[in-house]
């Protein structure tokens, strides 16, 4: 299971002058089990803050976050996180990076090696198992980060602009690979992006946030069948609809 329920979530930070900076305002939405949801918004709208709250890395000022009926009140083994930066250990090779979380959980060596090898194969990097992060391309390092998160078998996978630093060709390739992994693993995924094209290609639904403070403009269902063709008329029409929505509802306040 991987159903997420967010209700009336608010987050703010105290500024140096003593006033509060409101980052998220009354955020409420659900994510269904095995659903792929993209959260779309401009820089500074609170996307990463929202993801950190869902992951239990930060505490909201008010509101609730429940995963499969249990409130998230701190880091949760049911939630995996893939950051924009690869966050790999440079002194560990690929297979040991993937196995790190399992090692921290106390899993025996033989078992964690088996699990790590499985997810290494899932991201098509078996031939690079003994390489170190500095010997890999940016796209390969991010695939290792995805495998490391999946190795812990989370029910919910959070991804914070994981392909944002990659070139367009690599980014498109990894988007296709991610959908294949999602189809095989049946994980619930929340994916942060500021790219409309990426969101339309990946998502079952797109949640559009306003500029700060982040509020939900609209939740946009993407009804295109998969695999999606970026060059099709249907894809272009949906992309234009989302762009128009952002222009109408998320203008500078």
Secondary structure, DSSP 8 states (H G I E B T S, - for coil): ---EEEEEEEEEEE-TTS-EEEEEEEEEEEE-TT-EEEEE--TTSSHHHHHHHHHTSS--SEEEEEETTEE--S--TTEEEE-SS----TTSBHHHHHHHHHHHTT--HHHHHHHHHHHHHHTT-GGGTT-BGGGS-HHHHHHHHHHHHHHTT-SEEEEESTTTTS-HHHHHHHHHHHHHHHHHH--EEEEEES-HHHHHHH-SEEEEE-SSSB-EEEEEE----SS--TTSHHHHHHHHHHHHHHHHHSS--
